[in-house]
Amino acid sequence: MLVLALDTSTPAVTAALYDLDAGAPLASRVTVDPRRHGELLGPFVRDVLAEALAAPRDLAAVAVGLGPGPFTGLRVGLVTAAAFADALGVPAYGSCSLDAIATPGEPLLVATDARRREVYWATYADGHRASGPAVAKPADLHPDADRAVGEGAVMYSELLGVPIDGLLLYPPGAALASLAAGRVRAGAGSEILVPLYLRRPDAAVPAAGKPVLR
């Protein structure tokens, strides 16, 4: 059973093809470029399918990271996943992108860059999310964690007060596919992909102008 996994919740643009039966990734493309999510994701999907000698009709499902993430980049992944799944008649499943970065073991903080000198964060115990996702200033976090991972953790390491593991910065496609594996095998119906923005977008509707004539 082949699962296409996508994530655009961080500066990384990720597409991966995962074989659930073998429990192994078949192909992956990742480029860190926060301004090119829309430009790169479609070609990445084409490339991972070609590398694995697979066709779109071979897919059993599409898995995608729901964020949290900035509005513009995050919606690229969600729209692409929903459109691809709808066109193929396969289910789409979403998971919190921070869950894909988390690893089992000791208490863990996952933090990604939320811009505005803030981070999107969640804490984990034994591989399960204990709190979050939420957005906060790094100095306001006092995590009950033995270590921290994610791009945000590296950026604000001096403020977090826990050891930093800089090897895992962005959500791996294979992890997103694994998070959806139970739903894929159970034949669960396609989900409504609700993005985890956690705050309002920077863009706002302009206020109405004041009347000049009375």
Secondary structure as UniProt FT lines:
FT   STRAND          2..7
FT   STRAND          12..19
FT   TURN            20..23
FT   STRAND          24..32
FT   TURN            34..35
FT   HELIX           37..51
FT   TURN            52..53
FT   HELIX           56..58
FT   STRAND          59..65
FT   HELIX           71..88
FT   STRAND          92..95
FT   HELIX           97..101
FT   STRAND          108..115
FT   TURN            116..117
FT   STRAND          118..125
FT   TURN            126..127
FT   STRAND          128..136
FT   HELIX           138..140
FT   STRAND          147..149
FT   HELIX           151..155
FT   HELIX           157..160
FT   STRAND          164..165
FT   TURN            166..167
FT   HELIX           173..179
FT   HELIX           181..186
//
